[in-house]
């Protein structure tokens, strides 16, 4: 998967929050910006937060990889 866009680093606090969600294995709702302008929402667990080249990504349990500068919001879902 190649993405030629320049990566825009995210805030360290946001990165730390994503890493915490990954460590805690909690369900999250991730809203992602798409090229079409219509956001897409994923509900899953974050299995990893990592760097590839000059960009940072998160990987969901289902295998989807998302560039962190495309993430609009992430919220933990309550256990119900």
Number of C-alpha atoms within 10 A of each C-alpha: 3 4 8 5 7 9 15 13 12 13 9 9 9 13 18 12 13 20 18 14 21 21 14 12 14 17 17 20 16 21 17 20 17 12 7 6 8 9 14 12 15 14 17 19 21 27 20 18 22 14 12 8 6 9 16 19 18 22 18 20 15 12 11 12 18 17 20 22 17 17 19 14 12 18 15 14 12 8 6 3
